[in-house]
Amino acid sequence: MLQKKNILLWITGCTTVFYLTACGTAKVTEPKSGYRYSGVYFGTKLSYNFKKGIRDGCTTSKGNYKKSHTRFNDYKDYKDGWFLGRNRCKHLLVIDTEIEKNSSE
């Protein structure tokens, strides 16, 4: 009985150590070159239409709707950039709203 308890304690201890070592924080470094907009990194080697889509999508996510419907319908890279910009910049709306609220007090 005592040996069974020791084995269970050993297994529990090893499992705990395994899980704790797997939960480390790995810092992801971003390259210095590449395209950034509103403090968000989007990558490298992006076309003009993709960047334009990112800018318009990011502006939309902050509350000011902006989209070139012609580009959206005619250029897949603009459309993809618009959705990416809108999704990656959503968190900025909360930050901008909090800054505006604090500055008005």
C-alpha positions in Angstrom: 0.0 0.0 0.0 2.8 2.4 0.9 4.6 1.6 -2.3 1.5 2.3 -4.4 1.1 5.7 -2.6 4.8 6.6 -3.4 4.3 5.7 -7.1 1.2 7.9 -7.3 3.1 10.8 -5.6 6.0 10.3 -8.0 3.7 10.3 -11.1 1.8 13.3 -9.8 5.0 15.2 -9.1 6.4 14.4 -12.6 3.2 15.4 -14.3 3.1 18.7 -12.4 6.7 19.5 -13.3 6.0 18.7 -16.9 3.0 21.0 -17.1 4.7 23.8 -15.3 7.7 23.8 -17.6 5.4 23.7 -20.7 3.7 27.0 -19.6 6.7 29.3 -20.1 6.3 32.6 -21.9 8.1 32.6 -25.3 8.8 36.1 -26.6 8.1 36.4 -30.3 10.3 38.9 -31.9 9.0 40.9 -34.9 11.3 41.8 -37.7 12.3 45.5 -37.8 11.3 45.8 -41.5 7.7 45.2 -42.7 4.5 47.0 -42.6 3.0 48.6 -39.5 -0.2 50.6 -39.1 -1.6 52.0 -35.9 1.2 50.2 -34.0 0.1 46.8 -35.3 2.6 44.7 -37.3 1.1 43.2 -40.5 4.1 41.5 -42.2 6.4 42.0 -45.2 6.1 42.1 -48.9 2.5 43.4 -49.1 1.0 44.9 -52.2 -0.3 48.5 -52.4 -3.9 47.3 -52.4 -3.3 45.0 -49.4 -1.9 47.9 -47.4 -4.7 50.2 -48.5 -7.2 47.5 -47.4 -5.4 47.3 -44.0 -5.6 51.1 -43.5 -9.3 51.2 -44.4 -10.2 48.1 -42.4 -8.4 49.5 -39.4 -10.1 52.8 -39.7 -13.5 51.0 -39.9 -12.7 49.0 -36.7 -12.1 52.2 -34.8 -15.6 53.4 -35.6 -15.2 55.4 -38.9 -16.5 53.2 -41.7 -14.1 53.4 -44.7 -14.1 51.0 -47.6 -13.4 51.4 -51.3 -16.3 49.3 -52.7 -14.7 49.3 -56.2 -11.4 47.9 -54.8 -13.2 45.6 -52.4 -15.1 44.0 -55.4 -12.2 44.1 -57.9 -9.1 43.2 -55.9 -8.8 40.2 -53.6 -5.7 41.6 -51.9 -7.6 44.8 -50.9 -10.5 42.7 -49.6 -8.1 40.4 -47.6 -6.3 43.4 -46.3 -9.5 45.1 -45.3 -10.7 42.1 -43.2 -7.2 41.7 -41.7 -7.0 45.4 -40.7 -10.5 45.4 -39.3 -9.9 42.3 -37.2 -6.3 43.1 -36.0 -7.2 46.7 -35.0 -10.4 45.9 -33.1 -8.7 46.2 -29.7 -7.6 49.7 -30.6 -11.2 51.0 -30.4 -11.3 50.1 -26.7 -8.0 51.8 -26.0 -8.9 54.9 -28.1 -12.3 55.2 -26.3 -10.7 55.0 -22.9 -8.2 57.7 -23.8 -11.0 60.0 -25.0 -13.0 59.3 -21.8 -10.0 60.1 -19.6 -9.1 63.3 -21.5 -12.7 64.6 -21.3 -12.7 64.4 -17.5 
